[in-house]
Amino acid sequence: MNLADHVRYLAYDPGVTPKEGGLPGLSVLKEVISSINLFGIIAVVGALAVSAVVWAWGHHSGSHQAEANGKKGATVAAGCALLLGAANGIVSFFSALGSQVH
């Protein structure tokens, strides 16, 4: 096999697959990422609470801009909670989908 054929073969199949336990510290990295995810969820709960207060205050004071901002904040917080909760599933889905590409 000459060099051009070898490079062409590597372009199609480099032979790299995810392997658990390949690097030291993988369990520590998983713990760090899990902690960051938990921190994000707690921050989203706080953002949702603040947005709900702004929404209610804007509604009762007649401030349409504050009410709209509260609604927007609540929607963004709900979307962030959805993404944080579904992060493992989203990555797993696209990783499995990507592994089917040949």
N, CA, C and O of each residue as an XYZ file, in Angstrom:
408
protein
N       0.859     -1.169      0.000
C       0.000      0.000      0.000
C       0.907      1.234      0.000
O       1.748      1.395      0.884
N       0.730      2.089     -0.985
C       1.557      3.294     -1.035
C       0.991      4.363     -0.102
O      -0.064      4.172      0.503
N       1.688      5.471      0.008
C       1.320      6.529      0.951
C      -0.036      7.145      0.622
O      -0.820      7.419      1.530
N      -0.324      7.365     -0.641
C      -1.601      7.968     -1.025
C      -2.768      7.058     -0.639
O      -3.789      7.537     -0.145
N      -2.623      5.759     -0.860
C      -3.683      4.823     -0.484
C      -3.852      4.774      1.030
O      -4.972      4.677      1.531
N      -2.745      4.840      1.754
C      -2.805      4.821      3.217
C      -3.520      6.065      3.750
O      -4.352      5.954      4.651
N      -3.211      7.240      3.211
C      -3.866      8.478      3.643
C      -5.347      8.439      3.297
O      -6.185      8.859      4.095
N      -5.671      7.938      2.114
C      -7.066      7.835      1.699
C      -7.823      6.892      2.634
O      -8.967      7.173      2.990
N      -7.215      5.796      3.030
C      -7.840      4.852      3.951
C      -8.089      5.510      5.310
O      -9.161      5.334      5.889
N      -7.117      6.262      5.824
C      -7.279      6.940      7.106
C      -8.363      8.003      7.044
O      -9.031      8.261      8.045
N      -8.549      8.621      5.887
C      -9.597      9.626      5.744
C     -10.975      8.991      5.860
O     -11.918      9.634      6.319
N     -11.097      7.741      5.449
C     -12.377      7.057      5.534
C     -12.583      6.352      6.865
O     -13.694      6.347      7.396
N     -11.552      5.769      7.400
C     -11.679      5.011      8.644
C     -10.436      5.205      9.504
O      -9.477      4.441      9.392
N     -10.448      6.230     10.367
C      -9.274      6.435     11.215
C      -9.164      5.421     12.341
O      -8.108      5.313     12.965
N     -10.226      4.677     12.617
C     -10.181      3.646     13.648
C     -10.284      4.180     15.063
O      -9.858      3.509     16.003
N     -10.842      5.379     15.237
C     -10.969      5.979     16.560
C     -12.395      5.796     17.051
O     -13.347      6.185     16.373
N     -12.543      5.202     18.233
C     -13.853      5.046     18.866
C     -13.738      5.465     20.325
O     -12.678      5.315     20.934
N     -14.826      5.991     20.891
C     -14.780      6.364     22.312
C     -14.539      5.136     23.188
O     -15.140      4.083     22.976
N     -13.658      5.282     24.171
C     -13.336      4.176     25.061
C     -13.340      4.696     26.492
O     -12.608      5.625     26.835
N     -14.159      4.092     27.301
C     -14.217      4.518     28.695
C     -13.036      3.936     29.454
O     -12.661      2.782     29.251
N     -12.458      4.742     30.327
C     -11.345      4.290     31.136
C      -9.997      4.427     30.457
O      -9.003      3.890     30.944
N      -9.947      5.138     29.341
C      -8.699      5.275     28.613
C      -7.740      6.273     29.230
O      -6.528      6.162     29.046
N      -8.264      7.243     29.957
C      -7.416      8.270     30.562
C      -7.580      8.268     32.077
O      -8.671      8.008     32.586
N      -6.513      8.554     32.787
C      -6.661      8.682     34.239
C      -7.431      9.964     34.562
O      -7.299     10.965     33.858
N      -8.211      9.932     35.595
C      -8.946     11.115     36.022
C     -10.302     11.261     35.375
O     -10.956     12.289     35.543
N     -10.747     10.240     34.626
C     -12.042     10.327     33.960
C     -13.180     10.425     34.977
O     -14.149     11.149     34.753
N     -13.069      9.712     36.073
C     -14.123      9.774     37.093
C     -14.170     11.159     37.736
O     -15.246     11.652     38.075
N     -13.010     11.783     37.903
C     -12.972     13.142     38.463
C     -13.622     14.122     37.498
O     -14.374     15.003     37.916
N     -13.335     13.974     36.212
C     -13.936     14.845     35.202
C     -15.454     14.690     35.182
O     -16.178     15.678     35.058
N     -15.937     13.456     35.302
C     -17.386     13.225     35.360
C     -18.001     13.912     36.572
O     -19.080     14.495     36.472
N     -17.329     13.850     37.705
C     -17.828     14.517     38.915
C     -17.868     16.032     38.738
O     -18.821     16.685     39.163
N     -16.836     16.587     38.114
C     -16.786     18.031     37.890
C     -17.929     18.459     36.972
O     -18.617     19.441     37.253
N     -18.134     17.730     35.881
C     -19.199     18.064     34.943
C     -20.563     17.915     35.609
O     -21.447     18.742     35.385
N     -20.748     16.891     36.413
C     -22.012     16.710     37.133
C     -22.255     17.863     38.099
O     -23.387     18.323     38.247
N     -21.198     18.330     38.754
C     -21.328     19.459     39.674
C     -21.662     20.748     38.928
O     -22.460     21.555     39.404
N     -21.054     20.939     37.763
C     -21.376     22.118     36.953
C     -22.832     22.072     36.504
O     -23.519     23.094     36.500
N     -23.301     20.883     36.126
C     -24.694     20.720     35.721
C     -25.632     21.043     36.887
O     -26.638     21.728     36.701
N     -25.313     20.560     38.072
C     -26.123     20.853     39.254
C     -26.115     22.346     39.557
O     -27.158     22.916     39.878
N     -24.961     22.980     39.459
C     -24.866     24.421     39.677
C     -25.751     25.162     38.680
O     -26.438     26.115     39.046
N     -25.736     24.726     37.421
C     -26.578     25.348     36.401
C     -28.049     25.188     36.707
O     -28.821     26.130     36.523
N     -28.454     24.029     37.165
C     -29.863     23.801     37.497
C     -30.284     24.680     38.671
O     -31.380     25.239     38.661
N     -29.426     24.807     39.680
C     -29.742     25.673     40.817
C     -29.843     27.126     40.370
O     -30.723     27.853     40.830
N     -28.946     27.561     39.472
C     -29.002     28.927     38.942
C     -30.282     29.154     38.150
O     -30.857     30.241     38.203
N     -30.731     28.147     37.420
C     -31.966     28.261     36.656
C     -33.177     28.389     37.585
O     -34.109     29.137     37.289
N     -33.164     27.676     38.685
C     -34.256     27.809     39.654
C     -34.306     29.242     40.184
O     -35.385     29.823     40.308
N     -33.142     29.811     40.496
C     -33.097     31.199     40.943
C     -33.564     32.165     39.871
O     -34.298     33.108     40.164
N     -33.145     31.941     38.628
C     -33.563     32.808     37.522
C     -35.055     32.708     37.292
O     -35.702     33.712     36.993
N     -35.611     31.521     37.425
C     -37.055     31.348     37.262
C     -37.825     32.068     38.361
O     -38.861     32.680     38.103
N     -37.320     31.992     39.577
C     -37.982     32.685     40.684
C     -37.949     34.200     40.484
O     -38.959     34.874     40.684
N     -36.798     34.733     40.092
C     -36.682     36.172     39.854
C     -37.581     36.592     38.694
O     -38.248     37.623     38.769
N     -37.601     35.808     37.636
C     -38.442     36.131     36.482
C     -39.921     36.110     36.846
O     -40.693     36.946     36.374
N     -40.314     35.159     37.680
C     -41.712     35.103     38.109
C     -42.086     36.325     38.940
O     -43.187     36.858     38.803
N     -41.179     36.768     39.798
C     -41.435     37.969     40.604
C     -41.547     39.200     39.702
O     -42.437     40.028     39.894
N     -40.654     39.322     38.724
C     -40.701     40.459     37.799
C     -41.980     40.413     36.976
O     -42.602     41.449     36.739
N     -42.371     39.250     36.549
C     -43.600     39.079     35.778
C     -44.807     39.511     36.608
O     -45.653     40.265     36.128
N     -44.888     39.036     37.849
C     -46.015     39.396     38.714
C     -46.005     40.884     39.051
O     -47.049     41.537     39.037
N     -44.821     41.415     39.353
C     -44.733     42.846     39.666
C     -45.137     43.697     38.468
O     -45.854     44.687     38.615
N     -44.679     43.315     37.296
C     -45.046     44.051     36.082
C     -46.520     43.976     35.793
O     -47.111     44.955     35.337
N     -47.125     42.841     36.045
C     -48.560     42.681     35.809
C     -49.381     43.544     36.763
O     -50.323     44.220     36.349
N     -49.015     43.515     38.035
C     -49.801     44.234     39.032
C     -49.511     45.729     39.054
O     -50.343     46.502     39.528
N     -48.374     46.149     38.563
C     -48.069     47.582     38.546
C     -48.429     48.227     37.212
O     -48.353     49.448     37.070
N     -48.817     47.421     36.249
C     -49.185     47.964     34.946
C     -47.989     48.234     34.042
O     -48.130     48.893     33.012
N     -46.830     47.741     34.412
C     -45.636     47.934     33.601
C     -45.540     46.791     32.586
O     -45.106     45.684     32.903
N     -45.954     47.096     31.370
C     -45.992     46.047     30.349
C     -44.596     45.563     29.965
O     -44.414     44.394     29.623
N     -43.622     46.452     30.021
C     -42.257     46.044     29.679
C     -41.698     45.086     30.732
O     -41.054     44.095     30.388
N     -41.941     45.376     32.007
C     -41.478     44.483     33.074
C     -42.195     43.137     32.984
O     -41.587     42.090     33.207
N     -43.472     43.166     32.662
C     -44.226     41.923     32.524
C     -43.670     41.085     31.363
O     -43.509     39.871     31.487
N     -43.382     41.744     30.242
C     -42.825     41.032     29.088
C     -41.440     40.474     29.403
O     -41.109     39.360     28.998
N     -40.631     41.252     30.125
C     -39.302     40.765     30.499
C     -39.389     39.580     31.453
O     -38.582     38.654     31.365
N     -40.355     39.599     32.359
C     -40.555     38.471     33.266
C     -40.970     37.218     32.514
O     -40.491     36.121     32.801
N     -41.867     37.392     31.548
C     -42.283     36.247     30.732
C     -41.100     35.694     29.932
O     -40.908     34.481     29.842
N     -40.320     36.601     29.359
C     -39.155     36.186     28.578
C     -38.151     35.447     29.459
O     -37.608     34.419     29.057
N     -37.907     35.965     30.650
C     -36.978     35.311     31.571
C     -37.460     33.938     32.002
O     -36.666     33.005     32.120
N     -38.772     33.811     32.238
C     -39.316     32.517     32.631
C     -39.195     31.509     31.485
O     -38.908     30.334     31.716
N     -39.414     31.968     30.260
C     -39.298     31.086     29.104
C     -37.852     30.644     28.896
O     -37.586     29.473     28.626
N     -36.927     31.581     29.021
C     -35.507     31.241     28.865
C     -35.059     30.286     29.975
O     -34.317     29.340     29.713
N     -35.503     30.525     31.203
C     -35.132     29.644     32.319
C     -35.691     28.243     32.101
O     -35.013     27.255     32.384
N     -36.923     28.149     31.600
C     -37.510     26.835     31.331
C     -36.741     26.121     30.228
O     -36.514     24.914     30.311
N     -36.342     26.854     29.199
C     -35.550     26.253     28.121
C     -34.194     25.773     28.612
O     -33.730     24.701     28.224
N     -33.564     26.563     29.460
C     -32.268     26.160     30.029
C     -32.417     24.912     30.896
O     -31.570     24.019     30.854
N     -33.488     24.851     31.678
C     -33.722     23.667     32.506
C     -33.924     22.435     31.636
O     -33.438     21.349     31.954
N     -34.652     22.616     30.526
C     -34.866     21.509     29.605
C     -33.538     21.020     29.028
O     -33.288     19.815     28.981
N     -32.693     21.941     28.593
C     -31.409     21.551     28.009
C     -30.471     20.934     29.036
O     -29.774     19.965     28.733
N     -30.443     21.479     30.245
C     -29.568     20.913     31.276
C     -30.021     19.505     31.665
O     -29.197     18.611     31.858
N     -31.321     19.321     31.776
C     -31.840     18.005     32.141
C     -31.663     16.973     31.039
O     -31.474     15.788     31.310
N     -31.725     17.431     29.798
C     -31.653     16.513     28.667
C     -30.257     16.417     28.071
O     -30.087     15.790     27.025
N     -29.258     17.014     28.698
C     -27.917     17.062     28.117
C     -27.361     15.675     27.812
O     -26.830     15.456     26.723
N     -27.471     14.738     28.747
C     -26.958     13.383     28.516
C     -27.670     12.715     27.350
O     -27.034     12.090     26.503
N     -28.982     12.848     27.309
C     -29.754     12.238     26.228
C     -29.442     12.845     24.879
O     -29.340     12.128     23.883
N     -29.286     14.165     24.830
C     -28.980     14.845     23.562
C     -27.620     14.396     23.039
O     -27.481     14.064     21.862
N     -26.622     14.387     23.915
C     -25.280     13.980     23.492
C     -25.273     12.505     23.088
O     -24.647     12.143     22.092
N     -25.950     11.663     23.837
C     -26.009     10.236     23.496
C     -26.691     10.019     22.153
O     -26.239      9.204     21.348
N     -27.783     10.748     21.907
C     -28.514     10.604     20.661
C     -27.640     10.968     19.471
O     -27.547     10.205     18.509
N     -26.993     12.144     19.534
C     -26.189     12.575     18.403
C     -24.891     11.769     18.273
O     -24.372     11.607     17.169
N     -24.370     11.270     19.386
C     -23.193     10.411     19.312
C     -23.547      9.099     18.621
O     -22.793      8.622     17.772
N     -24.687      8.515     18.977
C     -25.129      7.282     18.322
C     -25.439      7.540     16.849
O     -25.126      6.717     15.989
N     -26.049      8.675     16.567
C     -26.340      9.017     15.175
C     -25.054      9.211     14.382
O     -24.950      8.769     13.238
N     -24.076      9.872     14.994
C     -22.796     10.077     14.319
C     -22.014      8.807     14.109
O     -21.266      8.699     13.138
N     -22.169      7.832     15.002
C     -21.428      6.589     14.837
C     -21.994      5.732     13.699
O     -21.351      4.775     13.266
N     -23.172      6.066     13.224
C     -23.769      5.337     12.105
C     -23.318      5.861     10.759
O     -23.579      5.229      9.736
N     -22.647      7.002     10.734
C     -22.183      7.589      9.482
C     -20.942      6.829      9.011
O     -20.005      6.616      9.781
N     -20.946      6.434      7.774
C     -19.789      5.701      7.218
C     -19.282      6.382      5.984
O     -18.318      5.918      5.375
